[in-house]
Amino acid sequence: MYDVRVTRPTYHIALLGVGIVTIAVTVKTLESLPSAPPSNLRVLNQTSTSIEIAWDGIPVERMHGVLLGYRVAYGLLGIPGSNASLVQIDVAEPDTYQQTLTGLRKYSSYWITVTGFTSIGDGPVSEPVNATTDQHVPSSPPSNVRANVNGSTSIQVDWDKVPSPLVHGILMGYLVTYRKSGTGVMAENETAPGTTSILLTGLQPYFLYDIQVSAFTVKGCGPQSVPSVAPTIIKAANQSSTSLTVQWSRIPPGLTRGVLLGYRVTYTQYDSGATYTRDTAAGVTRMTLTSLTPYMVYTVSVAGFTSKGTGPESYNITLSTDEDVPIASPIHVQAANQSSTSLRVRWGPVPGGRVHDVLLGYHVTYRQVNGSWFRSDVTKERELVLSGLQVYTVYSVRVAAYTRMGDGPASPEVIART
């Protein structure tokens, strides 16, 4: 901002000099970009997924306008164009010069810069700083764990390395835990980072052992291995119209990759896609699924599970519950006189999904009021004429659908007179 005054010189013979000065006019130059970047950009704190930074503000004389805020740009080191995440900070207080970057990759290196901006645009960018998020535990267990008997008192255990991007730190080694099946006493052995095998010795002859392997960093152990193979479904059959029985083979002890807690049976209803799961104990290899829908197709699979997760599922097997009688009656039953000795009866279908078998037809039953019921011959049509009735007589009429398993419930009675 400037003050401007104008004066006129005088040329009088007796007096040379400056004339009268005008009143000052205040003029402000147009706003521009900041001419200096924020300084002293520094890292205050790191976690495995966040970095906190701070910086010193731009000097007032280098702002060249109203500073609207700061922009923080950051990206993964060594990956061009990785600054897609851009954080903008509005200056709310003169001393608000810090920001926490969140949602970052674990144990990864980032470059970070800061720039101030006015309404005209961004100023120069600060010198970048580099920072690395903290280490974390591995997010994946070792894969392809194998256990082979090496003698009456030893077992050879081998596994594949955890991929580097899933270690999330400096790999310190692998932890192998083992115990006799059915007992709660665990033993542990550690290996060096580059070692992917170990010989467990001093074991008791002719005993089953549960074995698990996990990778670890300075932050702790990652997840332990889960079963590496799926059970095989040996047999599956319907037991009734509302139940199915499934039987499967056990997962071999050397492939459970830990303490097998049980088996998880997953079954899906074909028409709705609804999926359900039921668990068994480790020693159980048979299950009866109950409360199912009659005459419905289901897909079933089985998987083993440990405390660390569920292993691969077996191949799906498809089977159906048994047929049953309809569980609902035909709808919209109507009866009207056809002649002095006959009635015409019409009705709608059984509501969808309530037949529970192949519909073979309908039975119409009728009687005089308070008399005995008579049943017509089967009809596949949804209309029937009852003939040979008494003249000018009131009848009760009802209709039931039937399958090879028998009749379903009869409809509510309707009244008609010949």
C-alpha positions as CSV (number, residue, x, y, z in Angstrom):
1,M,0.0,0.0,0.0
2,Y,1.4,3.4,-1.0
3,D,0.6,7.1,-0.2
4,V,0.9,9.3,-3.3
5,R,1.1,13.2,-3.3
6,V,1.6,15.6,-6.2
7,T,3.3,19.0,-6.2
8,R,4.1,21.7,-8.8
9,P,7.5,23.5,-8.7
10,T,7.6,27.3,-8.7
11,Y,9.8,29.5,-11.0
12,H,9.4,32.9,-9.3
13,I,12.7,35.0,-9.8
14,A,12.9,35.7,-6.1
15,L,12.0,32.1,-5.0
16,L,12.6,28.8,-6.6
17,G,11.4,25.5,-4.9
18,V,8.5,23.2,-4.4
19,G,4.9,24.5,-4.6
20,I,1.9,23.4,-2.6
21,V,1.6,19.6,-2.1
22,T,-1.7,17.9,-2.8
23,I,-3.6,15.8,-0.3
24,A,-2.2,12.2,-0.1
25,V,-4.0,9.5,-2.1
26,T,-3.7,6.0,-0.8
27,V,-3.2,3.3,-3.5
28,K,-2.9,-0.5,-3.1
29,T,-1.1,-2.7,-5.7
30,L,-2.9,-5.8,-6.9
31,E,-2.7,-9.0,-5.0
32,S,-0.1,-11.6,-6.2
33,L,1.3,-15.0,-5.4
34,P,3.4,-15.5,-2.3
35,S,7.0,-15.1,-3.1
36,A,8.4,-17.4,-0.5
37,P,7.5,-21.0,0.6
38,P,6.8,-22.1,4.2
39,S,10.0,-22.9,5.9
40,N,11.4,-25.4,8.4
41,L,9.1,-28.3,7.3
42,R,9.6,-31.1,9.8
43,V,8.1,-34.4,10.9
44,L,6.8,-34.5,14.5
45,N,5.4,-38.0,14.9
46,Q,4.7,-41.2,12.9
47,T,2.5,-44.3,13.3
48,S,2.2,-47.2,11.0
49,T,-0.5,-45.4,9.0
50,S,0.0,-41.7,9.7
51,I,2.6,-38.9,9.7
52,E,2.3,-35.6,11.6
53,I,4.1,-32.6,10.1
54,A,4.7,-28.9,11.0
55,W,6.2,-25.9,9.4
56,D,6.9,-22.2,9.9
57,G,4.6,-19.7,8.2
58,I,5.4,-17.3,5.3
59,P,6.7,-13.9,6.4
60,V,4.0,-11.2,6.1
61,E,6.1,-9.1,3.6
62,R,6.4,-12.2,1.3
63,M,2.7,-13.0,1.3
64,H,1.7,-10.3,-1.3
65,G,-2.0,-10.6,-0.5
66,V,-4.4,-12.3,1.9
67,L,-3.0,-15.8,2.6
68,L,-5.9,-18.2,2.3
69,G,-4.2,-21.3,3.5
70,Y,-1.6,-24.0,2.9
71,R,-1.6,-27.0,0.6
72,V,0.2,-30.2,1.7
73,A,1.2,-32.6,-1.1
74,Y,2.6,-36.0,-0.5
75,G,3.3,-39.3,-2.3
76,L,5.2,-42.5,-2.1
77,L,8.9,-42.2,-2.8
78,G,10.0,-43.7,-6.1
79,I,6.5,-43.8,-7.6
80,P,5.9,-41.0,-10.1
81,G,2.6,-39.3,-10.0
82,S,1.8,-40.7,-6.6
83,N,0.7,-37.3,-5.1
84,A,-2.9,-38.0,-5.9
85,S,-3.7,-37.4,-2.2
86,L,-3.8,-33.7,-1.7
87,V,-4.7,-32.0,1.6
88,Q,-5.7,-28.4,1.8
89,I,-5.5,-26.5,5.1
90,D,-7.2,-23.1,5.7
91,V,-5.3,-20.8,8.0
92,A,-7.7,-20.4,11.0
93,E,-5.2,-19.0,13.5
94,P,-1.8,-17.5,12.9
95,D,0.0,-20.3,14.6
96,T,-1.9,-23.2,13.0
97,Y,0.9,-24.7,11.0
98,Q,0.6,-28.5,11.3
99,Q,-1.3,-31.4,9.8
100,T,-1.6,-35.2,10.3
101,L,-1.6,-37.3,7.1
102,T,-3.6,-40.4,7.6
103,G,-4.6,-43.6,5.8
104,L,-1.0,-44.2,4.7
105,R,0.7,-47.5,3.8
106,K,2.4,-49.3,6.6
107,Y,6.2,-49.0,6.7
108,S,6.4,-46.9,3.5
109,S,8.4,-43.9,2.6
110,Y,6.7,-40.6,1.5
111,W,7.9,-37.2,0.2
112,I,6.0,-34.2,1.6
113,T,5.9,-30.6,0.5
114,V,3.9,-27.5,1.6
115,T,2.9,-24.3,-0.3
116,G,0.9,-21.2,0.7
117,F,-1.7,-19.8,-1.6
118,T,-3.7,-16.6,-2.1
119,S,-6.8,-16.0,-4.3
120,I,-4.4,-15.6,-7.2
121,G,-2.8,-19.0,-6.8
122,D,-0.1,-21.1,-5.2
123,G,3.3,-19.7,-4.1
124,P,6.6,-21.6,-4.4
125,V,6.8,-25.1,-2.9
126,S,8.9,-25.8,0.2
127,E,11.9,-28.1,0.1
128,P,10.5,-31.6,0.4
129,V,11.0,-33.8,3.4
130,N,11.0,-37.5,3.4
131,A,9.4,-39.6,6.1
132,T,8.6,-43.3,6.7
133,T,5.6,-44.7,8.5
134,D,6.3,-46.9,11.5
135,Q,6.6,-50.7,11.3
136,H,3.6,-53.0,12.0
137,V,3.0,-56.7,12.4
138,P,2.8,-58.7,9.2
139,S,-0.7,-58.9,7.7
140,S,-0.4,-62.4,6.2
141,P,0.7,-65.8,7.5
142,P,3.3,-67.9,5.8
143,S,1.8,-70.0,3.0
144,N,2.2,-73.6,2.0
145,V,3.1,-74.9,5.5
146,R,4.2,-78.5,5.3
147,A,4.9,-81.0,8.1
148,N,6.7,-84.3,7.5
149,V,7.6,-87.0,10.0
150,N,11.4,-87.2,10.3
151,G,11.5,-90.0,12.9
152,S,9.7,-91.3,15.9
153,T,10.5,-88.1,17.9
154,S,10.9,-85.4,15.3
155,I,8.9,-83.5,12.6
156,Q,10.3,-81.4,9.7
157,V,8.3,-78.2,9.1
158,D,8.7,-76.1,5.9
159,W,6.9,-73.0,4.7
160,D,7.0,-70.2,2.1
161,K,8.1,-66.7,2.9
162,V,5.6,-64.0,3.6
163,P,5.7,-61.6,0.6
164,S,7.7,-58.4,1.4
165,P,4.8,-55.9,0.9
166,L,2.8,-57.9,3.6
167,V,5.6,-57.8,6.2
168,H,5.1,-54.1,7.0
169,G,8.5,-53.8,8.6
170,I,11.9,-55.5,9.0
171,L,11.3,-59.2,9.2
172,M,12.9,-60.5,12.4
173,G,12.1,-64.2,11.8
174,Y,9.4,-66.8,12.1
175,L,7.7,-68.2,15.2
176,V,6.8,-71.9,15.1
177,T,4.3,-73.0,17.8
178,Y,3.3,-76.6,18.4
179,R,1.6,-78.9,20.9
180,K,0.2,-82.3,21.2
181,S,-3.3,-82.5,19.8
182,G,-6.0,-82.1,22.5
183,T,-3.6,-80.5,25.1
184,G,-3.2,-76.8,26.0
185,V,0.5,-76.7,26.5
186,M,2.2,-74.8,23.6
187,A,5.9,-74.9,22.8
188,E,7.7,-72.3,20.6
189,N,10.8,-72.1,18.4
190,E,12.1,-69.0,16.5
191,T,14.0,-69.0,13.2
192,A,16.1,-66.4,11.5
193,P,14.5,-64.1,8.9
194,G,15.9,-66.0,5.9
195,T,15.0,-69.5,7.3
196,T,11.8,-71.2,6.1
197,S,12.2,-74.6,7.8
198,I,12.8,-76.1,11.2
199,L,13.2,-79.6,12.7
200,L,11.1,-80.1,15.8
201,T,12.8,-82.6,18.0
202,G,12.3,-84.2,21.4
203,L,8.7,-85.1,20.6
204,Q,6.8,-88.0,22.0
205,P,6.5,-91.0,19.7
206,Y,3.2,-91.9,18.1
207,F,1.4,-88.6,18.9
208,L,-0.5,-86.1,16.7
209,Y,0.9,-82.5,16.9
210,D,-0.8,-79.2,15.9
211,I,1.7,-76.8,14.3
212,Q,1.4,-73.1,13.4
213,V,3.8,-70.7,11.8
214,S,3.7,-66.9,11.9
215,A,6.1,-64.1,10.8
216,F,7.1,-61.3,13.2
217,T,8.7,-57.9,13.3
218,V,9.7,-55.7,16.2
219,K,6.0,-54.9,16.6
220,G,5.0,-58.5,17.2
221,C,3.7,-61.6,15.4
222,G,1.4,-61.6,12.4
223,P,-1.5,-64.0,11.8
224,Q,-0.9,-67.7,12.1
225,S,-1.3,-70.1,9.3
226,V,-4.8,-71.6,8.7
227,P,-5.7,-75.0,7.2
228,S,-4.1,-75.4,3.8
229,V,-6.5,-78.0,2.4
230,A,-10.2,-78.4,2.3
231,P,-12.1,-81.5,3.6
232,T,-13.7,-83.7,1.0
233,I,-17.4,-84.3,1.1
234,I,-17.9,-88.0,1.2
235,K,-21.7,-88.2,1.3
236,A,-24.7,-85.9,1.2
237,A,-28.3,-86.9,1.2
238,N,-31.8,-85.6,2.1
239,Q,-33.2,-87.0,5.3
240,S,-36.7,-85.5,5.0
241,S,-38.5,-82.6,3.4
242,T,-36.7,-80.2,5.9
243,S,-33.3,-81.7,6.5
244,L,-30.1,-82.7,4.8
245,T,-27.1,-84.8,6.1
246,V,-23.5,-84.0,5.1
247,Q,-20.5,-86.2,5.8
248,W,-16.8,-85.3,5.0
249,S,-13.3,-86.5,5.5
250,R,-10.9,-85.1,8.1
251,I,-8.1,-82.7,7.3
252,P,-4.8,-84.5,7.8
253,P,-3.1,-83.3,11.0
254,G,0.0,-82.1,9.1
255,L,-2.1,-79.8,7.0
256,T,-4.2,-78.1,9.7
257,R,-1.5,-75.5,10.2
258,G,-2.4,-75.1,13.9
259,V,-5.0,-76.2,16.4
260,L,-8.0,-77.3,14.4
261,L,-11.1,-76.0,16.2
262,G,-13.7,-77.5,14.0
263,Y,-15.4,-77.6,10.6
264,R,-17.6,-74.9,9.1
265,V,-20.5,-76.0,6.9
266,T,-21.9,-73.4,4.6
267,Y,-25.1,-73.9,2.7
268,T,-27.0,-71.6,0.3
269,Q,-30.7,-71.8,-0.7
270,Y,-31.0,-71.8,-4.5
271,D,-34.1,-69.5,-5.0
272,S,-33.2,-66.7,-2.5
273,G,-29.5,-66.9,-2.4
274,A,-29.6,-66.8,1.4
275,T,-26.4,-68.3,2.9
276,Y,-26.0,-69.9,6.4
277,T,-23.1,-71.4,8.3
278,R,-23.0,-73.9,11.1
279,D,-19.9,-75.1,13.0
280,T,-18.9,-78.5,14.5
281,A,-16.2,-79.5,16.9
282,A,-12.8,-80.7,15.5
283,G,-13.6,-84.4,15.9
284,V,-17.0,-84.3,14.2
285,T,-17.2,-85.1,10.5
286,R,-21.0,-85.3,10.0
287,M,-23.8,-82.8,10.3
288,T,-27.6,-82.8,9.8
289,L,-28.9,-79.4,8.6
290,T,-32.5,-78.9,9.8
291,S,-35.4,-76.4,9.5
292,L,-34.8,-76.2,5.7
293,T,-37.4,-75.4,3.1
294,P,-39.2,-78.5,1.6
295,Y,-38.4,-79.5,-2.0
296,M,-35.6,-76.9,-2.2
297,V,-32.2,-77.0,-3.9
298,Y,-29.2,-76.2,-1.7
299,T,-25.4,-76.0,-2.3
300,V,-23.2,-77.2,0.5
301,S,-19.5,-76.8,1.2
302,V,-17.2,-77.6,4.2
303,A,-14.0,-75.9,5.5
304,G,-11.8,-76.4,8.5
305,F,-11.0,-73.5,10.8
306,T,-8.5,-72.5,13.5
307,S,-8.4,-69.5,15.9
308,K,-6.8,-67.5,13.0
309,G,-9.4,-68.1,10.3
310,T,-11.1,-70.5,7.9
311,G,-9.2,-72.6,5.4
312,P,-10.2,-73.3,1.8
313,E,-13.7,-74.7,1.2
314,S,-14.5,-78.0,-0.4
315,Y,-16.1,-78.2,-3.8
316,N,-19.8,-77.3,-3.6
317,I,-22.2,-80.2,-3.7
318,T,-25.8,-79.6,-4.9
319,L,-28.8,-81.5,-3.5
320,S,-32.5,-81.1,-2.7
321,T,-34.6,-81.6,0.3
322,D,-37.4,-84.2,-0.1
323,E,-40.8,-83.5,-1.5
324,D,-43.7,-82.7,0.8
325,V,-47.4,-81.9,0.7
326,P,-48.4,-78.3,-0.1
327,I,-48.4,-76.1,2.9
328,A,-51.1,-73.7,1.6
329,S,-54.5,-74.0,0.0
330,P,-55.6,-72.6,-3.4
331,I,-56.7,-69.0,-3.2
332,H,-59.9,-67.2,-4.4
333,V,-62.2,-70.2,-4.3
334,Q,-65.7,-69.4,-5.7
335,A,-68.8,-71.5,-6.2
336,A,-72.1,-70.6,-8.1
337,N,-75.1,-72.6,-9.3
338,Q,-74.8,-74.1,-12.8
339,S,-78.3,-75.6,-12.8
340,S,-80.8,-76.9,-10.3
341,T,-78.6,-79.9,-9.7
342,S,-75.0,-78.6,-10.3
343,L,-72.5,-76.1,-9.0
344,R,-69.5,-74.6,-10.9
345,V,-66.4,-74.2,-8.7
346,R,-63.4,-72.0,-9.7
347,W,-60.2,-71.2,-7.8
348,G,-56.7,-69.6,-8.1
349,P,-53.3,-71.3,-7.7
350,V,-51.4,-72.2,-4.5
351,P,-49.2,-69.2,-3.6
352,G,-45.7,-69.4,-5.0
353,G,-43.2,-71.5,-3.2
354,R,-45.8,-73.2,-1.1
355,V,-46.4,-76.4,-3.1
356,H,-43.1,-78.1,-2.1
357,D,-43.2,-80.7,-4.9
358,V,-44.6,-81.3,-8.4
359,L,-48.3,-80.3,-8.3
360,L,-50.3,-83.2,-9.6
361,G,-53.8,-81.6,-9.3
362,Y,-56.6,-80.6,-7.1
363,H,-59.3,-82.3,-5.1
364,V,-62.7,-80.6,-4.5
365,T,-64.7,-81.7,-1.5
366,Y,-68.3,-80.8,-0.8
367,R,-71.3,-81.5,1.4
368,Q,-74.7,-80.4,2.3
369,V,-74.7,-78.2,5.4
370,N,-73.8,-80.4,8.4
371,G,-73.7,-83.5,6.1
372,S,-70.8,-85.8,5.2
373,W,-68.0,-84.7,2.9
374,F,-67.7,-86.1,-0.6
375,R,-64.5,-85.8,-2.7
376,S,-64.4,-85.3,-6.5
377,D,-62.1,-87.0,-8.9
378,V,-58.7,-85.2,-9.4
379,T,-58.6,-82.4,-11.8
380,K,-55.6,-80.5,-13.2
381,E,-57.7,-77.6,-14.2
382,R,-58.6,-74.8,-11.8
383,E,-62.4,-75.3,-12.5
384,L,-64.8,-78.1,-11.9
385,V,-68.6,-78.7,-12.3
386,L,-70.2,-80.7,-9.4
387,S,-73.2,-82.5,-10.8
388,G,-75.9,-84.8,-9.5
389,L,-76.7,-82.6,-6.5
390,Q,-80.0,-82.1,-4.7
391,V,-82.3,-79.5,-6.1
392,Y,-82.3,-76.1,-4.4
393,T,-79.9,-77.2,-1.7
394,V,-77.1,-75.3,0.1
395,Y,-73.7,-76.9,-0.2
396,S,-70.3,-76.2,1.4
397,V,-67.3,-76.4,-1.0
398,R,-63.5,-76.4,-0.4
399,V,-60.5,-77.1,-2.6
400,A,-57.0,-78.7,-1.8
401,A,-53.9,-79.1,-3.9
402,Y,-52.0,-82.4,-3.8
403,T,-48.6,-83.8,-4.7
404,R,-47.4,-87.4,-4.7
405,M,-46.9,-86.9,-0.9
406,G,-50.6,-86.2,-0.4
407,D,-53.1,-83.4,0.0
408,G,-52.3,-80.0,1.3
409,P,-54.7,-78.0,3.6
410,A,-58.1,-77.4,2.2
411,S,-59.3,-73.9,1.5
412,P,-61.9,-72.1,3.7
413,E,-65.4,-73.3,2.9
414,V,-67.6,-71.3,0.5
415,I,-71.4,-71.6,0.4
416,A,-73.5,-72.0,-2.7
417,R,-77.1,-73.1,-3.5
418,T,-78.2,-75.1,-6.5
